[in-house]
Amino acid sequence: MPSQLRDIRESIATSPDPSDSFTDLPRNEWRDLFFALPEDVRKRVVADMSRSQLNTFVTRLDPDEVTDVLEHVDEEARETVLATLDSERREKIDFLLSFNPESAAGLMNLDFVTVDGSREFDEVTERVRRFEDRTGRVPTIFITDENKLLGELPGAALSVADRERETITDYIQETPHIRYDRDDEAVLEVFRENRERTVAVLDEEDDILGVIHADDLLMMIEEARGETLYEFSGVAEEESVLDSPAEKVRRRYKWLILNLGTAFMAAAVVGLFESTIAAVAILAAYMPVVAGMGGNAGTQAMAVTVRGISLDEVSLNTGKRVVVNEVVAGAINGLITGALVAIIAIAFSYGEFGILLGAVIGVSMVANLVIAGFFGAITPLLLDRIGYDPATSATIFITTATDVLGFFVFLGLAQAILL
């Protein structure tokens, strides 16, 4: 059950001896549980395993899964484990370990057979049967012509085809493919564009190296979501919730210092209007409202723009419409929220300022949400153009703009109208 699995995962993650907590579980649960753990916990489990535990674990895994496990151990431990495996598995694992784990080849597995397009259905069936007998798994069937990929033969065709009148080429389905050295983002893009069950991985000569199934991407997608969350918050991707306080400080202090610098910029603007705030003390109560609304609106605009960049829907060259839309949306939202805040301000301060305080706050809200929309859209586009990940540092620049310019407009209007 999901709740039980969650409890087990938390128990392993928080254990001082994670490998013992892991190997105490029934062996038939090891595989599914291991690959359900976060990557940092998987590393700790493998690093804490004895050689005998590690050997026992990998003997139950497919070659591509063994590759994922052995990426977390040192060279000596890797060679020791490989020496215990039969020659066929060892050869496959060595082949997979030779590739970058974050490339298409690093995601692929070897559960496929290739069959020349001139073969008969009976010959294909025999190839598939031998593969299943040897590995216990059902292969993807790729049809080739002189080793060049023609497409995929659905397994169901072996059951429904009229073997007297039809050939295997009558059932070929076009198969998307990708070069082995393309990164995992390119693999995701191929799946987005094709919505297919499998993608073939090819080498420089267009020969088939392996196959990637949609299931192989699930873990990568979950990790990518986590990386995006880390980037938005200024936390290092490799930081774990279980890290020591010293490790957390080491990973975060630079971001906090940068944020501190931008905070002083906003403080400097406020300092320019010290006499205004002293004369109209109620302004201090509304400053967090103006800044907070601007920051939130800017983050919303940034999130939408970053998503558009990641999906290749927009770039700086085509981003004019995006910026204009966010500015207009900011102005309208500013009118709505500004009117609400203005009504509240007038209700509480009518006797002293009439409608003037409400007008100042309302206009300031409109101006700051326009600023938020503009910088929330343009900042990610600019960062993407110059080669930086827009999700990593855009928030700092956007909140700085909304704070500095928002306070300047708010306090400047107050000084001009209320004094």
JOLINMO-V898299 format. One record per run of one state. SS is the DSSP state (H for helix, E for strand, C for the rest). FROM is the first residue (numbers start at 0). TO is the last residue. If there is no record, write none. Layout:
# JOLINMO-V898299
SS_FROM_TO / SS_FROM_TO
This chain:
# JOLINMO-V898299
C_0_0 / H_1_13 / C_14_16 / H_17_22 / C_23_25 / H_26_33 / C_34_37 / H_38_47 / C_48_49 / H_50_57 / C_58_61 / H_62_69 / C_70_73 / H_74_82 / C_83_85 / H_86_96 / C_97_101 / E_102_102 / H_103_106 / C_107_107 / E_108_108 / C_109_110 / E_111_115 / C_116_119 / H_120_134 / C_135_138 / E_139_144 / C_145_146 / E_147_152 / C_153_155 / H_156_159 / C_160_166 / H_167_170 / E_171_172 / C_173_175 / E_176_178 / C_179_181 / E_182_182 / H_183_193 / C_194_196 / E_197_201 / C_202_206 / E_207_212 / H_213_232 / C_233_243 / H_244_271 / C_272_272 / H_273_278 / C_279_281 / H_282_309 / C_310_318 / H_319_352 / C_353_354 / H_355_384 / C_385_388 / H_389_417 / C_418_418
